[in-house]
């Protein structure tokens, strides 16, 4: 780490692991993100500018960029500068001035109007070297650059998270003959005014279950800010965010997941006069009028230093955050207000490499694989510098602060005892000499007969294999759906017309083709099917199976005769042809005892023909192998 001991020397402190999101061969601009609660010129993250003028990739469309950033960036973080990659302008100081000027305009568009010095960074495309400048009274170069060794500790030892969730129903009256979008705007402004209403009450409490008995909730009213006589105020005036912070956090690794979290609940006044009416009590609309109720679910997170007053956390972070998100939802709703009303829902994510959360607002009217949603996520991936072939911002990977009350692991999706995961790890070797092992990539859950008290012994092995496959896609965050039950699998096949209605509730077998139909319907996942006429032919497919595990990495279902298995990998010696198959057997009927499962061979390496001449795959049965394809999309 560089030496920044000279207090008189301006220092740029870099916390983000990936500073450059734009390739050196293209021109572009990035926003440098910091926090008013961290030392000046501390760069926490960087966001790519994706809305620029057609004529110039270095000229941001500030209106679109500010709308996007306002929705994406939590309160407590702000634009502190910008970085420019210019392939045509050799004038470094000129580019730095342009970067500082752009960040100043961006801050103005975001209403971040307080005066502060800004950072201008320039990248030399040929060498990849960074040059930093700051705007004090003049543009000055900076030579003291610190790359923080423990960035998570730097951010989260001093900071905490505030979370506020609020369902809102907006009644919008409009004329049938002349519908006006400003009706939604006025309704939105009325709710925004309520957030600042003197009678509006905010209740703050810890999310840490171990502290709930020791700390009582803190109640803050907006009217508290207007009292001149401090003796009338409760002691809440002097309480800091640290009031809700646990000393136990010192024994945990500093991170967003382990940070102190404060839950904020909002109670609007429903009776009694307001100092200033936020909206007219009655309004005349000529002609025929209709009522449209617009449903919003506002979910805001904010970053605050632990020594910030709780009252200031409400007034400077929570309320502006609620207003920002409400106006963002209004803007997203307006284009389809009267035709197809969107169902907007905010989700919070911690993308790989980021020190702080971001917020994405998705329209739940569409499925996650619908192209409109895919394009929205693609733009987010581009802005954040994330790969375009992995689902990192799907609903399944969203964080939920309220689940922290349910247990240490934060997992309340499944009732009862969690299923075993990755049971193949640590099992004995396959016995193939000189082979290359190719395995499933990522985690899965082991589904087998008689789980959840459901008796499917003798007919449900393919259903269980499908459940294991779906669990892989869920854990890898390709989907947010729950793992389907046998009945839900049957209902899916009836809905697509593959089976008659009498199939629901039956004990009829299904095979690889039916599994492919269900995966396509529920997950939008396509599958490749390999047919072999006899179990003796399966070793001939090892090269193809190894390629699948190397490139796709998904579990494979093997169906033959009346049996179905899940294939987790192959061990293959291409020179000798010797091979083994890593089989996860859904026919197991015992308890979820890992030792019992492994020792009993319910998960283990199987050779087509073992040393005693016994065939695992029957020579007089055909087999279908279902190879689910990993979606190459965000």
C-alpha positions as CSV (number, residue, x, y, z in Angstrom):
1,X,0.0,0.0,0.0
2,X,1.3,3.4,-0.9
3,X,2.5,5.8,1.9
4,X,0.1,8.6,2.7
5,X,1.7,9.8,5.9
6,X,2.1,13.3,4.6
7,X,-1.0,15.1,5.9
8,X,-0.5,18.1,3.6
9,X,-0.4,15.9,0.5
10,X,-3.6,15.3,-1.4
11,X,-4.3,11.6,-1.6
12,X,-6.6,9.5,-3.7
13,X,-7.7,6.4,-1.9
14,X,-9.0,3.5,-4.1
15,X,-11.1,0.8,-2.5
16,X,-12.7,-0.8,-5.6
17,X,-11.0,-3.8,-7.0
18,X,-11.8,-3.0,-10.6
19,X,-11.2,0.6,-11.5
20,X,-11.4,0.4,-15.3
21,X,-14.6,-0.9,-16.8
22,X,-14.0,0.3,-20.3
23,X,-11.5,-1.4,-22.6
24,X,-8.4,0.6,-23.5
25,X,-9.3,0.4,-27.2
26,X,-12.6,2.4,-26.8
27,X,-13.3,5.9,-25.6
28,X,-15.7,6.3,-22.7
29,X,-16.5,7.8,-19.3
30,X,-17.1,6.3,-15.9
31,X,-18.5,7.9,-12.7
32,X,-16.4,7.6,-9.6
33,X,-18.4,6.9,-6.5
34,X,-17.5,7.9,-3.0
35,X,-19.4,8.8,0.2
36,X,-19.7,11.9,2.3
37,X,-19.1,9.7,5.3
38,X,-15.6,8.6,4.1
39,X,-12.5,10.8,3.7
40,X,-12.5,13.1,0.7
41,X,-11.2,11.5,-2.6
42,X,-12.0,8.0,-1.5
43,X,-13.2,6.0,-4.5
44,X,-15.6,3.2,-3.4
45,X,-16.8,2.0,-6.8
46,X,-17.1,3.1,-10.4
47,X,-20.1,3.0,-12.8
48,X,-19.8,3.1,-16.5
49,X,-21.7,5.9,-18.3
50,X,-23.9,4.1,-20.8
51,X,-26.1,7.1,-21.9
52,X,-24.1,9.4,-24.1
53,X,-24.7,11.6,-27.1
54,X,-24.6,9.8,-30.4
55,X,-22.0,12.1,-31.7
56,X,-19.5,11.8,-28.8
57,X,-19.0,8.9,-26.4
58,X,-17.4,11.3,-23.9
59,X,-20.5,13.5,-23.7
60,X,-23.0,12.1,-21.2
61,X,-26.8,12.4,-21.6
62,X,-27.1,13.9,-18.1
63,X,-30.8,13.6,-17.9
64,X,-30.9,9.8,-18.6
65,X,-27.7,9.1,-16.6
66,X,-29.0,10.9,-13.5
67,X,-32.3,9.1,-13.7
68,X,-30.5,5.7,-13.8
69,X,-28.0,6.6,-11.1
70,X,-30.7,8.0,-8.8
71,X,-32.5,4.6,-8.9
72,X,-29.3,2.5,-8.7
73,X,-27.1,4.2,-6.1
74,X,-28.1,4.0,-2.4
75,X,-28.2,7.3,-0.4
76,X,-25.0,7.6,1.5
77,X,-23.0,7.2,-1.7
78,X,-22.5,9.9,-4.3
79,X,-20.6,10.9,-7.5
80,X,-17.2,12.4,-6.5
81,X,-15.6,12.5,-10.0
82,X,-15.3,10.8,-13.3
83,X,-12.7,8.8,-15.3
84,X,-12.1,9.3,-19.0
85,X,-10.6,6.9,-21.5
86,X,-9.8,8.9,-24.5
87,X,-8.2,7.4,-27.6
88,X,-8.0,10.6,-29.5
89,X,-7.2,13.4,-27.1
90,X,-3.5,13.5,-26.1
91,X,-4.0,16.5,-23.8
92,X,-4.2,14.8,-20.4
93,X,-4.9,17.9,-18.4
94,X,-7.6,18.9,-20.8
95,X,-9.2,15.4,-20.5
96,X,-9.0,15.7,-16.7
97,X,-10.7,19.1,-16.8
98,X,-13.5,17.5,-19.0
99,X,-13.8,14.7,-16.4
100,X,-14.2,17.1,-13.5
101,X,-16.6,19.3,-15.5
102,X,-18.7,16.2,-16.4
103,X,-18.9,15.0,-12.7
104,X,-19.9,18.5,-11.6
105,X,-22.8,18.5,-14.1
106,X,-23.7,15.0,-13.0
107,X,-23.8,16.0,-9.3
108,X,-26.0,19.0,-10.2
109,X,-28.4,16.7,-12.2
110,X,-28.5,14.4,-9.1
111,X,-29.2,17.4,-6.8
112,X,-25.9,16.8,-5.0
113,X,-25.3,20.5,-4.8
114,X,-23.0,20.9,-1.8
115,X,-19.6,22.2,-2.7
116,X,-16.8,19.7,-2.7
117,X,-13.6,19.1,-4.6
118,X,-13.9,16.6,-7.4
119,X,-11.7,13.9,-8.9
120,X,-10.8,13.8,-12.6
121,X,-9.0,10.6,-13.8
122,X,-7.5,10.0,-17.2
123,X,-6.3,6.6,-18.6
124,X,-3.6,6.4,-21.2
125,X,-4.9,3.9,-23.8
126,X,-1.5,2.8,-24.9
127,X,0.1,2.1,-21.5
128,X,-3.0,1.8,-19.3
129,X,-1.6,4.2,-16.8
130,X,-3.9,6.3,-14.6
131,X,-3.4,10.0,-14.0
132,X,-5.4,11.7,-11.3
133,X,-6.3,15.3,-10.8
134,X,-8.5,17.1,-8.3
135,X,-10.3,20.4,-8.4
136,X,-9.4,22.6,-5.5
137,X,-9.1,26.3,-6.4
138,X,-7.4,25.0,-9.6
139,X,-7.0,21.7,-11.4
140,X,-4.1,19.9,-9.6
141,X,-2.3,16.6,-10.4
142,X,-2.2,14.0,-7.6
143,X,0.7,11.7,-7.2
144,X,-0.2,10.1,-3.9
145,X,-2.4,7.1,-4.7
146,X,-3.4,4.6,-2.0
147,X,-4.8,1.2,-2.9
148,X,-6.5,0.0,0.3
149,X,-5.5,-3.5,1.4
150,X,-8.8,-4.2,3.3
151,X,-11.5,-2.1,1.5
152,X,-14.4,-4.0,3.2
153,X,-13.0,-3.2,6.6
154,X,-12.5,0.5,5.6
155,X,-16.1,0.9,4.6
156,X,-18.0,-1.3,7.0
157,X,-16.2,-0.9,10.3
158,X,-17.3,2.7,10.3
159,X,-20.6,2.3,8.5
160,X,-24.1,0.7,8.8
161,X,-27.1,0.1,6.7
162,X,-30.6,1.5,7.1
163,X,-33.5,-0.2,5.4
164,X,-37.1,1.0,4.9
165,X,-39.9,-0.8,3.1
166,X,-43.3,0.7,2.4
167,X,-46.3,-0.5,0.3
168,X,-48.1,2.4,-1.3
169,X,-51.4,2.5,-3.1
170,X,-51.9,5.6,-5.3
171,X,-55.5,6.4,-6.3
172,X,-55.4,8.2,-9.7
173,X,-58.6,9.6,-11.1
174,X,-58.5,10.4,-14.8
175,X,-60.9,11.5,-17.6
176,X,-61.9,8.8,-20.0
177,X,-61.9,11.3,-22.9
178,X,-58.7,13.1,-21.9
179,X,-56.5,11.0,-19.7
180,X,-53.7,13.0,-18.2
181,X,-50.4,11.6,-16.9
182,X,-50.1,14.6,-14.6
183,X,-52.7,13.0,-12.4
184,X,-50.2,10.3,-11.4
185,X,-47.5,13.0,-10.9
186,X,-49.8,14.9,-8.5
187,X,-50.7,11.8,-6.6
188,X,-47.0,11.0,-6.3
189,X,-46.2,14.5,-5.1
190,X,-48.9,14.1,-2.5
191,X,-47.3,11.0,-1.1
192,X,-43.8,12.5,-1.2
193,X,-45.1,15.4,0.8
194,X,-46.4,13.0,3.4
195,X,-42.9,11.7,4.0
196,X,-42.1,15.2,5.4
197,X,-45.4,15.8,7.1
198,X,-44.8,16.9,10.7
199,X,-47.1,14.1,12.0
200,X,-45.3,11.3,10.0
201,X,-43.5,9.0,12.4
202,X,-40.4,6.9,11.8
203,X,-39.7,3.9,14.1
204,X,-36.1,2.6,14.1
205,X,-35.1,-0.8,15.5
206,X,-32.2,-3.2,15.1
207,X,-32.4,-6.2,12.7
208,X,-30.0,-8.2,15.0
209,X,-32.1,-10.8,16.7
210,X,-29.5,-11.0,19.6
211,X,-30.1,-7.4,20.5
212,X,-33.9,-7.1,20.3
213,X,-34.4,-7.6,24.1
214,X,-31.7,-5.1,25.1
215,X,-32.7,-2.2,22.8
216,X,-36.2,-0.7,22.4
217,X,-37.2,0.9,19.1
218,X,-36.5,4.6,18.7
219,X,-39.4,6.8,17.6
220,X,-38.8,10.0,15.6
221,X,-41.4,12.4,14.3
222,X,-40.8,15.0,11.6
223,X,-42.2,17.6,14.1
224,X,-39.2,16.9,16.3
225,X,-37.1,19.0,13.8
226,X,-39.2,22.1,14.3
227,X,-39.1,22.3,18.1
228,X,-37.1,25.2,19.2
229,X,-37.3,24.3,22.9
230,X,-34.9,21.4,23.2
231,X,-36.3,20.5,26.6
232,X,-39.4,19.4,24.8
233,X,-37.5,16.9,22.7
234,X,-36.8,13.4,23.9
235,X,-33.3,12.1,24.2
236,X,-33.6,10.7,20.7
237,X,-32.2,14.0,19.5
238,X,-28.7,12.9,20.6
239,X,-28.9,9.3,19.7
240,X,-26.5,8.1,17.0
241,X,-26.7,5.2,14.6
242,X,-24.2,3.4,16.8
243,X,-27.0,3.1,19.3
244,X,-28.1,0.1,17.3
245,X,-24.7,-1.2,16.5
246,X,-23.4,-4.4,18.1
247,X,-20.0,-4.8,19.7
248,X,-20.2,-8.5,18.5
249,X,-19.6,-7.2,14.9
250,X,-15.9,-6.7,15.9
251,X,-15.5,-10.5,15.9
252,X,-16.9,-10.9,12.4
253,X,-15.3,-10.2,9.1
254,X,-16.3,-6.6,8.1
255,X,-18.6,-6.8,5.0
256,X,-21.9,-5.7,3.8
257,X,-23.4,-9.1,4.8
258,X,-22.1,-8.7,8.4
259,X,-22.8,-5.0,8.7
260,X,-25.0,-3.5,11.4
261,X,-28.5,-3.0,10.0
262,X,-31.3,-0.7,11.2
263,X,-34.9,-1.3,10.1
264,X,-36.9,1.9,9.6
265,X,-40.7,1.7,9.6
266,X,-42.9,4.6,8.5
267,X,-46.3,5.5,9.9
268,X,-48.3,8.1,8.0
269,X,-50.8,10.3,9.8
270,X,-54.3,9.2,8.9
271,X,-56.2,11.8,10.9
272,X,-55.7,15.3,12.3
273,X,-54.9,18.5,10.3
274,X,-51.7,18.9,8.5
275,X,-49.8,22.1,8.7
276,X,-49.9,22.3,4.9
277,X,-52.4,20.2,2.9
278,X,-50.3,18.0,0.5
279,X,-53.2,17.7,-2.0
280,X,-56.7,19.2,-2.7
281,X,-59.4,17.3,-0.8
282,X,-61.7,17.4,-3.8
283,X,-61.2,17.9,-7.5
284,X,-63.7,18.4,-10.4
285,X,-63.0,16.2,-13.5
286,X,-65.3,17.1,-16.4
287,X,-66.9,14.2,-18.3
288,X,-66.7,10.5,-17.3
289,X,-63.9,9.7,-14.9
290,X,-62.3,6.5,-13.8
291,X,-60.3,5.4,-10.8
292,X,-56.9,3.7,-11.3
293,X,-55.1,2.4,-8.2
294,X,-51.4,2.2,-8.7
295,X,-49.5,-0.2,-6.4
296,X,-45.9,0.5,-5.5
297,X,-43.6,-1.3,-3.1
298,X,-40.9,1.1,-2.1
299,X,-37.7,-0.5,-0.6
300,X,-34.9,1.8,0.2
301,X,-31.4,1.1,1.6
302,X,-29.0,3.8,2.8
303,X,-25.4,3.8,4.0
304,X,-24.5,5.9,7.1
305,X,-21.6,6.4,9.3
306,X,-22.2,5.0,12.9
307,X,-21.6,8.5,14.4
308,X,-24.5,10.0,12.3
309,X,-27.5,11.3,14.3
310,X,-30.5,9.0,13.9
311,X,-32.6,12.1,13.2
312,X,-30.2,13.1,10.4
313,X,-30.3,9.6,9.0
314,X,-34.0,10.0,8.6
315,X,-34.0,13.5,7.2
316,X,-30.9,13.3,5.0
317,X,-31.0,9.7,3.8
318,X,-34.3,7.8,4.3
319,X,-36.7,10.6,3.3
320,X,-34.7,11.7,0.2
321,X,-34.2,8.0,-0.7
322,X,-38.0,7.3,-0.5
323,X,-38.7,10.4,-2.6
324,X,-36.1,9.4,-5.2
325,X,-37.5,5.8,-5.6
326,X,-41.1,7.0,-5.7
327,X,-40.3,9.4,-8.5
328,X,-38.3,6.7,-10.4
329,X,-41.3,4.4,-10.2
330,X,-43.6,7.2,-11.4
331,X,-41.3,7.7,-14.4
332,X,-41.3,4.0,-15.2
333,X,-45.1,3.7,-14.9
334,X,-46.1,6.7,-17.0
335,X,-45.6,5.2,-20.5
336,X,-48.0,2.3,-19.8
337,X,-50.2,3.9,-17.2
338,X,-53.5,3.3,-19.0
339,X,-52.7,0.3,-21.1
340,X,-50.7,-2.2,-19.1
341,X,-49.9,-1.1,-15.7
342,X,-46.4,-2.3,-14.6
343,X,-45.9,-4.2,-11.4
344,X,-42.7,-2.6,-10.2
345,X,-40.6,-4.0,-7.4
346,X,-37.1,-2.9,-6.1
347,X,-34.4,-5.5,-5.4
348,X,-31.1,-5.0,-3.8
349,X,-27.9,-6.7,-4.9
350,X,-24.2,-6.9,-4.0
351,X,-22.6,-7.6,-7.4
352,X,-19.2,-9.4,-7.3
353,X,-16.4,-7.0,-6.6
354,X,-18.6,-4.3,-5.2
355,X,-18.3,-3.0,-1.6
356,X,-21.8,-1.6,-1.4
357,X,-25.3,-2.6,-2.5
358,X,-27.1,-1.4,-5.6
359,X,-30.8,-1.2,-6.3
360,X,-32.6,-2.5,-9.5
361,X,-36.3,-1.9,-10.1
362,X,-37.9,-4.8,-12.1
363,X,-41.3,-5.1,-13.6
364,X,-42.7,-8.4,-12.2
365,X,-45.4,-8.3,-14.9
366,X,-42.8,-10.0,-17.1
367,X,-40.8,-13.2,-16.5
368,X,-37.1,-13.1,-15.9
369,X,-36.4,-14.6,-19.3
370,X,-38.6,-12.2,-21.2
371,X,-36.4,-10.1,-23.5
372,X,-37.4,-6.8,-22.1
373,X,-36.2,-7.9,-18.7
374,X,-33.1,-9.4,-20.2
375,X,-32.2,-6.1,-21.9
376,X,-32.6,-4.2,-18.7
377,X,-30.2,-6.6,-16.9
378,X,-27.8,-6.4,-19.8
379,X,-27.6,-2.7,-19.5
380,X,-27.0,-3.0,-15.7
381,X,-24.2,-5.6,-16.3
382,X,-22.6,-3.1,-18.8
383,X,-22.8,-0.3,-16.4
384,X,-21.3,-2.3,-13.5
385,X,-18.7,-4.0,-15.6
386,X,-20.2,-7.5,-15.0
387,X,-19.9,-10.4,-17.4
388,X,-22.7,-10.8,-20.0
389,X,-23.0,-14.6,-19.7
390,X,-23.8,-15.0,-16.0
391,X,-27.1,-14.2,-14.1
392,X,-25.7,-12.0,-11.3
393,X,-28.6,-9.6,-11.0
394,X,-31.6,-11.9,-11.1
395,X,-34.2,-12.0,-8.3
396,X,-32.7,-15.2,-6.9
397,X,-29.5,-13.3,-5.9
398,X,-31.3,-10.3,-4.4
399,X,-30.6,-9.7,-0.7
400,X,-33.3,-9.4,1.9
401,X,-32.5,-7.6,5.1
402,X,-35.6,-8.8,6.9
403,X,-34.6,-12.5,6.7
404,X,-31.7,-11.7,9.1
405,X,-34.3,-11.9,11.9
406,X,-35.0,-15.5,11.0
407,X,-31.7,-17.1,11.6
408,X,-27.9,-16.8,11.2
409,X,-28.0,-18.1,7.6
410,X,-30.7,-15.8,6.5
411,X,-32.4,-18.7,4.7
412,X,-36.2,-18.8,5.2
413,X,-37.1,-20.0,1.8
414,X,-37.5,-23.6,2.9
415,X,-39.2,-25.0,5.9
416,X,-37.8,-27.8,7.9
417,X,-34.4,-29.3,7.7
418,X,-32.2,-28.0,4.8
419,X,-31.4,-30.6,2.1
420,X,-27.9,-32.0,1.7
421,X,-25.8,-30.2,-0.9
422,X,-22.9,-31.4,-3.0
423,X,-22.8,-34.9,-1.6
424,X,-20.2,-36.0,-4.2
425,X,-17.5,-33.8,-2.6
426,X,-14.8,-36.0,-0.9
427,X,-16.0,-39.4,-2.2
428,X,-13.4,-42.0,-3.1
429,X,-11.7,-42.0,-6.5
430,X,-13.2,-43.7,-9.5
431,X,-10.4,-46.2,-10.1
432,X,-9.8,-45.0,-13.7
433,X,-6.0,-44.9,-14.3
434,X,-4.8,-41.8,-16.1
435,X,-8.3,-40.4,-16.5
436,X,-9.4,-36.8,-16.6
437,X,-12.3,-36.0,-14.2
438,X,-15.0,-33.6,-15.4
439,X,-17.6,-32.6,-12.8
440,X,-20.7,-30.6,-12.3
441,X,-19.9,-26.9,-11.8
442,X,-21.6,-25.3,-8.8
443,X,-23.9,-26.6,-6.1
444,X,-27.0,-28.7,-6.1
445,X,-29.4,-30.3,-3.6
446,X,-29.9,-34.0,-3.3
447,X,-33.5,-35.1,-3.9
448,X,-34.5,-38.7,-3.4
449,X,-37.4,-41.0,-2.6
450,X,-39.6,-40.3,0.4
451,X,-38.3,-36.8,1.1
452,X,-40.8,-34.4,2.8
453,X,-42.9,-37.3,3.8
454,X,-44.0,-37.9,0.2
455,X,-44.1,-41.5,-0.9
456,X,-42.9,-41.8,-4.5
457,X,-41.0,-45.0,-4.1
458,X,-41.0,-47.0,-7.3
459,X,-42.2,-44.3,-9.6
460,X,-40.7,-40.9,-8.7
461,X,-37.0,-41.2,-9.6
462,X,-37.2,-39.0,-12.7
463,X,-39.1,-36.4,-10.7
464,X,-36.4,-36.4,-8.1
465,X,-33.7,-36.1,-10.7
466,X,-35.5,-33.1,-12.2
467,X,-35.8,-31.5,-8.7
468,X,-32.0,-31.9,-8.3
469,X,-31.4,-30.2,-11.7
470,X,-33.8,-27.4,-10.9
471,X,-32.0,-26.9,-7.5
472,X,-28.8,-26.4,-9.5
473,X,-30.3,-23.6,-11.6
474,X,-31.8,-22.0,-8.5
475,X,-28.6,-22.1,-6.4
476,X,-26.6,-20.7,-9.4
477,X,-29.2,-17.9,-9.5
478,X,-30.6,-18.6,-12.9
479,X,-34.1,-18.7,-11.5
480,X,-36.0,-17.5,-8.4
481,X,-38.7,-20.2,-8.6
482,X,-39.0,-22.8,-5.9
483,X,-38.1,-26.4,-6.7
484,X,-41.4,-27.9,-8.1
485,X,-43.2,-30.7,-6.3
486,X,-44.3,-33.8,-8.2
487,X,-47.8,-32.4,-8.6
488,X,-46.5,-29.1,-10.0
489,X,-44.3,-31.0,-12.5
490,X,-47.4,-32.9,-13.6
491,X,-49.4,-29.7,-13.8
492,X,-46.8,-28.2,-16.0
493,X,-46.9,-31.1,-18.4
494,X,-50.7,-30.8,-18.6
495,X,-50.6,-27.1,-19.2
496,X,-48.4,-27.5,-22.2
497,X,-50.6,-30.2,-23.6
498,X,-48.1,-33.1,-23.2
499,X,-50.4,-35.0,-20.8
500,X,-54.1,-35.3,-20.2
501,X,-55.7,-33.8,-17.0
502,X,-55.9,-37.3,-15.5
503,X,-52.1,-37.3,-15.3
504,X,-52.3,-34.9,-12.3
505,X,-52.1,-36.8,-9.0
506,X,-51.1,-40.1,-10.8
507,X,-48.0,-42.2,-10.2
508,X,-47.1,-42.3,-13.9
509,X,-43.4,-42.3,-14.8
510,X,-41.8,-39.5,-16.8
511,X,-38.6,-39.6,-18.8
512,X,-36.0,-37.3,-20.3
513,X,-38.3,-35.8,-22.9
514,X,-40.9,-34.8,-20.2
515,X,-38.1,-33.3,-18.1
516,X,-37.0,-31.2,-21.0
517,X,-40.5,-29.8,-21.4
518,X,-40.7,-28.9,-17.8
519,X,-37.3,-27.2,-17.8
520,X,-38.3,-25.2,-20.8
521,X,-41.6,-24.1,-19.3
522,X,-40.5,-23.3,-15.8
523,X,-37.0,-22.0,-16.4
524,X,-36.7,-21.2,-20.1
525,X,-33.8,-23.7,-20.2
526,X,-33.2,-25.7,-23.4
527,X,-31.8,-29.2,-23.3
528,X,-29.8,-31.5,-25.5
529,X,-30.8,-35.2,-25.6
530,X,-28.5,-38.1,-26.3
531,X,-30.0,-41.4,-27.3
532,X,-28.2,-44.7,-26.9
533,X,-29.7,-48.1,-27.9
534,X,-28.0,-50.0,-25.1
535,X,-26.3,-49.4,-21.8
536,X,-23.2,-50.9,-23.4
537,X,-22.9,-47.8,-25.7
538,X,-22.8,-45.3,-22.8
539,X,-19.0,-45.4,-22.5
540,X,-18.8,-44.3,-26.1
541,X,-20.4,-41.0,-25.1
542,X,-17.9,-40.1,-22.4
543,X,-16.0,-37.7,-24.5
544,X,-19.2,-35.8,-25.3
545,X,-20.3,-35.9,-21.6
546,X,-16.9,-34.6,-20.5
547,X,-17.3,-31.7,-22.9
548,X,-20.7,-31.0,-21.4
549,X,-19.4,-30.8,-17.9
550,X,-16.4,-28.6,-19.0
551,X,-18.6,-26.1,-20.9
552,X,-22.1,-26.3,-19.4
553,X,-21.5,-27.8,-16.0
554,X,-25.1,-28.8,-15.3
555,X,-26.3,-32.1,-13.8
556,X,-27.4,-34.7,-16.4
557,X,-30.5,-36.9,-16.1
558,X,-30.0,-40.5,-17.4
559,X,-33.2,-42.4,-18.0
560,X,-33.4,-46.1,-19.1
561,X,-36.1,-48.6,-18.8
562,X,-37.9,-47.8,-15.5
563,X,-34.9,-46.2,-13.8
564,X,-33.6,-42.7,-13.7
565,X,-30.3,-41.4,-12.3
566,X,-28.5,-38.0,-12.0
567,X,-25.1,-37.9,-13.5
568,X,-22.6,-35.5,-11.8
569,X,-19.4,-36.2,-13.8
570,X,-17.2,-38.6,-15.7
571,X,-13.7,-39.8,-15.3
572,X,-12.4,-40.6,-18.8
573,X,-9.0,-41.8,-20.2
574,X,-9.2,-41.0,-23.8
575,X,-6.2,-43.2,-24.8
576,X,-7.5,-46.4,-23.2
577,X,-11.2,-45.7,-23.2
578,X,-11.5,-46.6,-19.6
579,X,-14.2,-44.5,-17.9
580,X,-16.4,-44.2,-14.9
581,X,-19.7,-42.3,-14.2
582,X,-20.4,-40.2,-11.0
583,X,-23.9,-41.3,-10.2
584,X,-26.3,-39.6,-7.8
585,X,-29.0,-42.1,-7.2
586,X,-32.5,-40.8,-6.4
587,X,-33.7,-44.3,-5.3
588,X,-32.3,-43.8,-1.8
589,X,-35.0,-44.0,0.9
590,X,-33.2,-43.3,4.1
591,X,-32.5,-40.2,6.1
592,X,-30.3,-37.4,4.9
593,X,-27.2,-38.9,6.5
594,X,-24.2,-38.0,4.3
595,X,-22.0,-40.9,5.6
596,X,-24.7,-43.4,5.1
597,X,-25.4,-42.1,1.6
598,X,-21.7,-42.3,0.5
599,X,-20.9,-45.5,2.2
600,X,-24.0,-47.1,0.7
601,X,-23.0,-46.1,-2.8
602,X,-26.0,-43.9,-3.4
603,X,-23.6,-41.3,-4.6
604,X,-20.4,-42.7,-6.1
605,X,-18.4,-43.7,-9.2
606,X,-19.9,-46.4,-11.3
607,X,-18.3,-48.3,-14.1
608,X,-20.4,-49.5,-17.0
609,X,-19.1,-53.0,-16.2
610,X,-17.3,-53.5,-12.8
611,X,-14.4,-55.8,-12.0
612,X,-16.8,-58.6,-11.3
613,X,-18.4,-58.3,-14.7
614,X,-21.6,-56.7,-13.3
615,X,-23.3,-54.2,-15.7
616,X,-24.5,-51.0,-14.0
617,X,-26.2,-49.9,-17.3
618,X,-28.3,-52.7,-18.7
619,X,-27.2,-54.0,-22.2
620,X,-30.8,-54.8,-23.2
621,X,-32.2,-51.3,-22.3
622,X,-32.1,-48.1,-24.3
623,X,-31.1,-44.9,-22.4
624,X,-31.9,-41.2,-22.9
625,X,-29.5,-38.6,-21.5
626,X,-30.8,-35.1,-20.8
627,X,-28.2,-32.4,-20.9
628,X,-29.6,-29.1,-19.7
629,X,-27.8,-26.1,-21.4
630,X,-26.6,-23.2,-19.2
631,X,-28.3,-20.1,-20.5
632,X,-25.7,-17.8,-22.0
633,X,-27.5,-14.6,-20.8
634,X,-27.7,-12.3,-17.9
